[in-house]
Amino acid sequence: MRFRSRGLRRQARREANTEAALTWEDASGARFFLRGLCRNYSETGAGLLLPEPVPVHALVGVETPKLGLKTMATVRYCRRGVKGYYVGLSATAASGWWRIPRG
């Protein structure tokens, strides 16, 4: 796994390129679910590539089954790109990433 640091990031990012699942609720209580690609992650955030946009500032749950990690995070940005939407997540201060129990 390679590490990279970019500009003012608090933590070095680890490249991942693995499946990720994202869930959130809007203000009316409607629930949303998206599958995408986790491109990179650190202790304090992640970069995802998704097929649809996600609202900026939304509180989301994100899980990467192959890495065995999950967290709650805030959407920092959502930018349209050639392959989909590039989404930056900031893990909530209380949680960070935690390991998914393997059964």
N, C-alpha and C positions, 0 to 999 in steps of 0.2 A: 504494500500500500504506500503510495507516495504522499508526501506532505507538501502543502504550498501555503504561502502567506502572501496576502495581497493588501498593500496599503496600510490602513489603520485597523485591520481586524484585531480583535482581542486574542483570538486563538488561531493556531494554524489549522487549515482545512485538510481533511483526509479525502482523497478521491474515492468514490464509491461505485457509481454507475450500476446501481441495483434497484429493484422494484421498491416503490414506496406507496403507501395508502394514506390518504388525507381525508379527514372528516371535520365538519363544522356545522354550526347552526347560524341562520341569519336572524335578524331582529324579530321576525314574526314566528320564529321557532321551527321553520322548515329546516330539515336536515339534508346535508349534501355529502357525497362521497366521490372521490376521484382516485384513480390509480395513475401513477406516473413513474418517473425515474429520479431517484436521489443521485444527483451528480457529485455532491460532496457534502461533508458534515464536519462539525467541530463540537467541542463541549458546549458551545453557546449558540449554535445555529446550524442551518443547512441550506443548500441550494438545490432546488427541484426543477425538473422539466415536466410540465403538465399539459394535457390536451386542451384544457379550458382555463379561463381566468379564475382567480380567487380574489375576493375583496381584500384590499389593503387594510391593515389593522385588525383583520378578523383573527379571533382566537381559534386555532386549529389543533387537532390531534394528528400526529404523524407517526407512522410505524414503518420500519424497514425489516421485514421478516427474515431475510437472509443474513442481515447483520445482527438480528436479535435485539434491536433497539426501538424505543418509542419515547415520545415526549409531547408536551403541550407547548405550542409556540405561537408567536404573533407574526402575521404576514407583514414584512417590512416593505417589499415591493413586488410588483407583478408586471413584467414587461413582455410584450408580444415579440416573438422571434420567428425565424424561418421554420423551426421544427415544433413550435408550440409556445407555451408561456413559461418564461423563466421567473421563478418565484424564490425570493429570499426570505428565510424564516429566522426569527430570533427566539431561542428557547426561553420560556418563562423563568425568571430568577429562582423561583421556588423548586422547580423540577429538574431542569437539564435533561439529559438522556438517561434512561434507565434500561436495564436488561429485561427482556421478555423471558419469563420462565420457560425452560424447555421441558416438555413432558414426555 
